[in-house]
Amino acid sequence: MLIHRIAVKIAFFINGFVFANWVSRLPLIQEIYHADNGTIGLVLLASSIGAVSAMPFTGWAIIKNGSRRITIFAALSYCAIVPLIPFMPNLVSLITLYFLMGISTGMLDVAMNAQAVMVEQIYKKPIMTSFHALFSIGMMLGAWSGSLFIDLGYDLGRHLIIVSSASLVAVWWANRNLIVDKPDPLAKHEGPLFRLPNQALISIGIITFCGMLAEGAMSDWSVNFMQNVANASVTLAPIGLSAFATAMTIGRIFGDRIRSMLGDKRMIVSGGLIACAGLSMALVAPLPWVTIAGFFLVGLGLSSIVPIAYSIAGNTKDLPPGVGLAMVTTVGYSGFLFGPPIIGFISDAFTLRIALSVVAFLLVLMTLLGLRYKSR
């Protein structure tokens, strides 16, 4: 039982670790391909389209093949694709690569959460937040790793090859210890395998959309904001992302315990208020250390919202975990993935500060929806 939990946590860790490593080098990727914010927004949009397109299919694929096989396939694909980022001959090839990378991350997100739901059912208590803590730890260490490779003067190719190779070793170990779930006969489940969220899940789906869009904004644009708006040095800039990921980690380590005391509604409302306050700090006073503190508060506020949503979706009655998760993750993840490229377009038209002000507005909206949310 414990070995399964560790294996699933490794999958979450790898997802966050690899992601933060390439995101920490996003300014260099822009430089290599001579891309402005709007152009890099198109590249990120390709990843978004790939991920959101893959998620509905993943619910079906899990039932046909089991979440273990899909988790391993997606993790291996992701680790194999990322090192190719600096070697594309042109922007069209880079956009195609990011589309394929999006497919891998979309499948991995649904499949590893389906594995987490099964482990949670074995333990018979809320532990979903602890899995997402490993994703945050991966992002935190990935951001520090990116800063270290920059400081050591490693080029982007060597950096990503080393990170992906180490991650593949972890995937190999996890492959032997994930829960082996057998394919589930289609005849047992009435209706289509993928549906839009039903009435019971629609409110949590919208809340997840706002929360994950904010997560995506912090993940993809915090380094740029630190470097180009807060005027931080190249080596200090990734620390803003690390502060965000560190706060997400702290919040998720203690999230299950706090959730049992406060309940879902209070967790969502208080989290939204804290995140909004932190982002407002960074926008009003864009100084390096003020911004780092603000990003820390954003991470703390957002830390438990998505795990709560996934736990609810994965434990919905009369739906296999993969199908319920596909419903909510498709809605929520579209915010995580489509948000960053949209921010790129807005920042080109106006400024990055104005673009992130839109995110602050969505955090307010999320908080208001939380006030109306009724825990089931």
C-alpha positions as CSV (number, residue, x, y, z in Angstrom):
1,M,0.0,0.0,0.0
2,L,2.8,2.5,0.9
3,I,4.8,1.5,-2.1
4,H,1.9,2.4,-4.4
5,R,1.6,5.8,-2.7
6,I,5.3,6.5,-3.2
7,A,5.1,5.5,-6.9
8,V,2.2,7.8,-7.6
9,K,4.0,10.6,-5.7
10,I,7.0,10.1,-8.0
11,A,4.8,10.6,-11.1
12,F,3.5,13.9,-9.6
13,F,7.1,15.0,-8.7
14,I,8.4,14.3,-12.2
15,N,5.6,16.2,-13.8
16,G,6.4,19.3,-11.8
17,F,10.2,19.0,-11.9
18,V,10.5,18.7,-15.6
19,F,8.0,21.4,-16.2
20,A,9.7,24.0,-13.9
21,N,13.1,23.2,-15.5
22,W,12.0,24.2,-19.0
23,V,9.8,27.1,-17.8
24,S,12.7,28.6,-15.9
25,R,14.6,28.9,-19.2
26,L,11.6,30.4,-21.1
27,P,13.4,33.8,-21.6
28,L,16.3,31.9,-23.2
29,I,13.9,29.9,-25.4
30,Q,12.5,33.3,-26.5
31,E,16.0,34.5,-27.3
32,I,17.0,31.3,-29.2
33,Y,13.9,31.6,-31.5
34,H,13.8,35.4,-31.5
35,A,10.2,35.3,-30.2
36,D,8.3,38.2,-28.6
37,N,5.7,37.6,-25.8
38,G,2.9,37.1,-28.4
39,T,4.9,34.6,-30.4
40,I,5.9,32.6,-27.3
41,G,2.2,32.8,-26.4
42,L,1.4,30.9,-29.6
43,V,4.0,28.2,-28.7
44,L,2.3,27.8,-25.2
45,L,-1.1,27.8,-26.9
46,A,0.0,24.8,-29.0
47,S,0.8,23.0,-25.8
48,S,-2.6,24.0,-24.4
49,I,-4.5,22.7,-27.4
50,G,-2.6,19.4,-27.2
51,A,-3.3,18.9,-23.5
52,V,-7.0,19.8,-23.6
53,S,-7.5,17.7,-26.8
54,A,-5.9,14.7,-25.0
55,M,-7.9,14.8,-21.8
56,P,-11.3,13.6,-23.0
57,F,-9.5,10.8,-24.9
58,T,-7.6,9.9,-21.7
59,G,-10.8,9.1,-19.8
60,W,-11.6,6.5,-22.5
61,A,-8.0,5.2,-22.7
62,I,-7.9,4.6,-18.9
63,I,-11.0,2.4,-19.0
64,K,-9.6,0.5,-22.0
65,N,-6.0,0.1,-20.8
66,G,-5.8,1.0,-17.1
67,S,-4.4,4.2,-15.6
68,R,-1.0,2.6,-14.8
69,R,-0.2,2.0,-18.5
70,I,-1.4,5.5,-19.5
71,T,0.6,7.1,-16.6
72,I,3.8,5.4,-17.7
73,F,3.3,6.1,-21.4
74,A,2.6,9.8,-20.8
75,A,5.6,10.2,-18.4
76,L,8.0,8.5,-20.8
77,S,6.7,10.6,-23.8
78,Y,7.1,13.9,-21.8
79,C,10.7,13.1,-20.7
80,A,11.6,12.2,-24.3
81,I,10.1,15.3,-25.9
82,V,11.4,18.1,-23.5
83,P,15.1,17.8,-24.4
84,L,14.2,18.5,-28.0
85,I,13.1,22.1,-27.3
86,P,16.3,23.9,-28.2
87,F,17.0,21.8,-31.3
88,M,14.0,22.7,-33.5
89,P,14.9,24.3,-36.9
90,N,12.2,26.9,-36.8
91,L,9.2,28.2,-34.9
92,V,6.7,26.0,-36.8
93,S,8.7,22.9,-35.6
94,L,8.8,24.3,-32.0
95,I,5.0,24.8,-32.0
96,T,4.5,21.2,-33.3
97,L,6.8,20.0,-30.5
98,Y,4.9,21.9,-27.9
99,F,1.6,20.4,-29.2
100,L,3.0,16.9,-28.7
101,M,4.3,17.9,-25.3
102,G,0.8,19.1,-24.4
103,I,-0.7,15.8,-25.3
104,S,1.8,14.0,-23.0
105,T,1.1,16.4,-20.0
106,G,-2.6,16.3,-20.5
107,M,-2.7,12.5,-20.5
108,L,-0.3,12.4,-17.5
109,D,-2.4,14.8,-15.4
110,V,-5.6,12.7,-15.8
111,A,-3.9,9.3,-15.4
112,M,-1.7,10.0,-12.4
113,N,-4.7,11.6,-10.6
114,A,-6.7,8.5,-11.3
115,Q,-3.9,6.5,-9.7
116,A,-4.0,8.9,-6.7
117,V,-7.8,8.5,-6.3
118,M,-7.3,4.7,-6.1
119,V,-4.7,5.1,-3.4
120,E,-7.0,7.5,-1.6
121,Q,-9.7,4.9,-1.7
122,I,-7.4,2.3,-0.2
123,Y,-6.5,4.6,2.7
124,K,-10.1,5.6,3.1
125,K,-9.3,9.2,4.1
126,P,-8.5,12.4,2.3
127,I,-4.8,12.3,1.1
128,M,-5.2,13.8,-2.4
129,T,-3.5,17.1,-1.4
130,S,-0.4,15.2,-0.3
131,F,0.1,13.9,-3.9
132,H,-0.2,17.4,-5.3
133,A,2.4,18.5,-2.7
134,L,4.9,16.4,-4.6
135,F,4.1,18.2,-7.9
136,S,4.8,21.5,-6.0
137,I,8.0,20.1,-4.6
138,G,9.0,19.1,-8.1
139,M,8.3,22.6,-9.3
140,M,10.2,24.1,-6.4
141,L,13.3,22.0,-7.0
142,G,12.9,22.3,-10.7
143,A,13.0,26.1,-10.4
144,W,16.1,25.9,-8.2
145,S,17.6,23.5,-10.7
146,G,17.0,25.9,-13.5
147,S,18.7,28.7,-11.6
148,L,21.6,26.4,-10.8
149,F,22.1,25.3,-14.4
150,I,22.0,29.0,-15.5
151,D,24.6,29.9,-12.8
152,L,26.8,27.0,-14.0
153,G,26.6,28.3,-17.6
154,Y,25.0,25.1,-19.0
155,D,23.4,25.5,-22.4
156,L,19.7,24.7,-22.7
157,G,20.3,21.4,-24.5
158,R,22.6,19.9,-21.9
159,H,20.4,21.2,-19.1
160,L,17.2,19.5,-20.4
161,I,19.0,16.2,-21.4
162,I,20.4,15.8,-17.8
163,V,17.0,16.6,-16.2
164,S,15.0,14.3,-18.5
165,S,17.5,11.4,-18.2
166,A,17.3,11.5,-14.4
167,S,13.5,11.6,-14.6
168,L,13.4,8.6,-16.8
169,V,15.2,6.6,-14.1
170,A,12.5,7.5,-11.7
171,V,9.8,6.6,-14.2
172,W,11.4,3.2,-14.6
173,W,11.1,2.6,-10.8
174,A,7.5,3.9,-10.6
175,N,6.5,1.6,-13.5
176,R,7.0,-1.4,-11.3
177,N,5.1,0.0,-8.3
178,L,2.0,1.8,-9.5
179,I,-1.4,0.1,-9.0
180,V,-2.1,-2.4,-11.7
181,D,-5.7,-1.6,-12.6
182,K,-7.3,-3.9,-15.2
183,P,-9.2,-2.6,-18.2
184,D,-12.9,-2.0,-17.2
185,P,-15.4,-3.4,-19.7
186,L,-17.3,-0.6,-21.5
187,A,-20.6,-2.3,-21.0
188,K,-20.6,-1.6,-17.3
189,H,-20.9,2.1,-17.8
190,E,-23.9,3.7,-19.4
191,G,-23.6,6.8,-21.4
192,P,-20.5,8.3,-23.2
193,L,-17.1,8.0,-21.5
194,F,-16.6,11.7,-21.7
195,R,-19.2,14.3,-20.8
196,L,-19.1,17.9,-19.8
197,P,-19.4,18.4,-16.0
198,N,-22.8,17.6,-14.7
199,Q,-24.7,19.9,-12.3
200,A,-23.0,18.4,-9.3
201,L,-19.6,19.2,-10.7
202,I,-20.1,22.4,-12.7
203,S,-19.4,24.9,-9.8
204,I,-16.2,23.1,-8.8
205,G,-15.2,23.0,-12.4
206,I,-15.5,26.8,-12.8
207,I,-13.6,27.4,-9.5
208,T,-10.9,25.0,-10.8
209,F,-10.7,26.9,-14.0
210,C,-10.0,30.2,-12.2
211,G,-7.6,28.6,-9.8
212,M,-5.6,26.7,-12.5
213,L,-5.5,29.7,-14.8
214,A,-3.8,31.5,-11.9
215,E,-1.4,28.6,-11.4
216,G,-0.5,28.6,-15.1
217,A,0.1,32.3,-15.0
218,M,2.5,32.0,-12.1
219,S,4.2,29.0,-13.6
220,D,4.8,30.4,-17.0
221,W,5.1,34.2,-16.5
222,S,6.6,34.6,-13.0
223,V,10.2,34.4,-14.2
224,N,9.5,37.0,-17.0
225,F,7.7,39.3,-14.5
226,M,10.6,39.1,-12.1
227,Q,13.2,39.8,-14.8
228,N,11.4,42.3,-17.0
229,V,9.0,44.1,-14.6
230,A,10.5,43.7,-11.1
231,N,14.0,44.2,-12.7
232,A,15.5,41.1,-10.9
233,S,18.8,39.7,-12.1
234,V,18.9,36.6,-14.3
235,T,19.9,34.3,-11.5
236,L,17.3,35.8,-9.0
237,A,14.4,35.8,-11.5
238,P,13.6,32.0,-11.1
239,I,13.4,32.4,-7.3
240,G,10.0,34.0,-7.8
241,L,8.8,30.8,-9.4
242,S,10.5,28.8,-6.6
243,A,8.8,30.9,-3.9
244,F,5.4,30.2,-5.6
245,A,6.2,26.5,-5.7
246,T,7.5,26.4,-2.2
247,A,4.3,28.0,-0.9
248,M,2.2,25.5,-2.9
249,T,4.3,22.7,-1.3
250,I,3.8,24.0,2.3
251,G,0.0,24.5,1.7
252,R,-0.4,21.0,0.3
253,I,1.6,19.3,3.0
254,F,-0.8,20.6,5.6
255,G,-3.8,20.9,3.3
256,D,-5.5,17.6,4.1
257,R,-5.5,18.3,7.9
258,I,-6.7,21.9,7.4
259,R,-9.4,20.7,5.0
260,S,-10.8,18.3,7.6
261,M,-11.1,21.2,10.0
262,L,-12.4,24.0,7.8
263,G,-14.3,22.2,5.1
264,D,-14.1,22.7,1.3
265,K,-16.0,26.0,1.2
266,R,-13.9,27.8,3.7
267,M,-10.7,26.4,2.1
268,I,-11.7,27.8,-1.3
269,V,-12.7,31.3,0.0
270,S,-9.7,31.8,2.3
271,G,-7.4,30.5,-0.4
272,G,-8.8,32.9,-2.9
273,L,-8.4,35.9,-0.6
274,I,-4.8,35.0,0.2
275,A,-3.9,34.5,-3.5
276,C,-5.5,37.8,-4.5
277,A,-3.7,39.7,-1.8
278,G,-0.4,38.2,-2.9
279,L,-0.8,39.0,-6.6
280,S,-1.9,42.5,-5.7
281,M,1.3,43.1,-3.8
282,A,3.4,42.1,-6.8
283,L,1.4,44.3,-9.2
284,V,1.3,47.4,-7.0
285,A,4.9,47.3,-5.8
286,P,7.0,45.3,-8.4
287,L,10.2,45.2,-6.5
288,P,12.2,41.9,-6.5
289,W,11.7,40.8,-2.9
290,V,8.2,42.2,-2.6
291,T,7.3,40.3,-5.7
292,I,8.8,37.1,-4.4
293,A,6.8,37.5,-1.2
294,G,3.6,38.2,-3.2
295,F,4.1,35.1,-5.4
296,F,4.6,33.1,-2.2
297,L,1.2,34.2,-0.9
298,V,-0.4,33.3,-4.3
299,G,1.0,29.8,-4.0
300,L,-0.2,29.4,-0.5
301,G,-3.7,30.5,-1.4
302,L,-4.0,28.3,-4.4
303,S,-2.4,25.2,-2.9
304,S,-5.4,23.2,-1.9
305,I,-8.1,24.3,-4.4
306,V,-7.2,21.9,-7.2
307,P,-6.6,18.8,-5.0
308,I,-10.0,19.3,-3.4
309,A,-11.6,19.6,-6.9
310,Y,-9.8,16.4,-8.1
311,S,-10.8,14.5,-5.0
312,I,-14.5,15.4,-5.5
313,A,-14.4,14.5,-9.2
314,G,-12.6,11.2,-8.7
315,N,-15.0,10.1,-6.0
316,T,-18.2,11.0,-7.8
317,K,-20.7,8.1,-7.6
318,D,-21.7,6.2,-10.7
319,L,-18.6,7.4,-12.6
320,P,-15.2,5.7,-13.0
321,P,-12.4,7.9,-11.5
322,G,-10.9,8.5,-14.9
323,V,-14.1,9.8,-16.4
324,G,-15.0,12.1,-13.4
325,L,-11.5,13.5,-13.5
326,A,-11.6,14.0,-17.2
327,M,-14.7,16.2,-16.8
328,V,-13.1,18.5,-14.2
329,T,-9.6,18.5,-15.5
330,T,-10.7,19.4,-19.0
331,V,-12.4,22.5,-17.7
332,G,-9.8,23.4,-15.1
333,Y,-6.8,22.5,-17.1
334,S,-8.0,24.7,-20.0
335,G,-7.5,27.6,-17.6
336,F,-4.0,26.4,-16.7
337,L,-3.0,26.0,-20.3
338,F,-4.9,28.6,-22.2
339,G,-4.3,31.3,-19.6
340,P,-0.6,31.8,-20.1
341,P,-0.7,32.3,-23.9
342,I,-3.6,34.7,-23.5
343,I,-1.5,36.6,-21.0
344,G,1.2,36.8,-23.6
345,F,-1.1,38.3,-26.1
346,I,-2.5,40.8,-23.6
347,S,1.0,41.8,-22.4
348,D,2.1,42.5,-26.0
349,A,-1.0,44.6,-26.5
350,F,-0.6,46.4,-23.2
351,T,1.9,45.3,-20.5
352,L,2.5,42.2,-18.4
353,R,1.3,44.0,-15.3
354,I,-2.1,44.6,-17.0
355,A,-2.2,41.0,-18.2
356,L,-1.7,39.7,-14.6
357,S,-4.3,42.1,-13.4
358,V,-6.8,40.1,-15.3
359,V,-5.6,37.1,-13.3
360,A,-6.2,39.0,-10.1
361,F,-9.8,39.7,-11.3
362,L,-10.3,35.9,-11.8
363,L,-9.1,35.2,-8.3
364,V,-11.8,37.6,-7.0
365,L,-14.3,35.7,-9.1
366,M,-13.1,32.4,-7.8
367,T,-13.5,33.7,-4.2
368,L,-17.1,34.9,-4.9
369,L,-18.0,31.5,-6.4
370,G,-16.5,29.8,-3.4
371,L,-18.9,31.7,-1.2
372,R,-21.8,30.2,-3.2
373,Y,-20.3,26.7,-3.3
374,K,-22.2,24.0,-1.3
375,S,-20.0,21.2,-0.1
376,R,-21.6,17.8,-0.9
